[in-house]
């Protein structure tokens, strides 16, 4: 093989690598998402989110994950999908168009938002200066359990039906 041919092959491989789409690391399991147009289910644990639908902040659930911090959300009781970016350092009521927040309650009884979430761990962020914020910036395991002594953050659960006003979903007091 000539040197110029070797260079051409190497260059071709480099271009393929360069144009390869960046893959998202460790996406969330799809069982944590609601089905578009259907909503949360009785037999599942779907993550509840707050998101801005270009008009106002709404409660909803994740339909699918597009990137590590980009999700498609749908409002509870209302069809229509919205692509939103996970935002930190804001109370859900302060979200702007295209932003979303996932709320967690930690063992200190305070509510946090998440800056990064994976299948088993989440990095918590205090949405304001209220409270001690002992878990601000910490990566902790998460689940749907209500225990305040398990060392894991409890994520808000969207409920087991597609009803906005119900007693089966978790509704944390924001920034408790």
Secondary structure by P-SEA (a helix, b strand, c coil): ccaaaaaaaaaaaaaaaaaccccccccccccccccccccccccbbbbbbccccccbbbbbbbcccccccbbbbbcccbbbbbbbccccccccccccccbbbbbbbccccbbbbbccccccbbbbbccccccccccccbbbbbcccccccccbbbcccccccccccccccccccccc
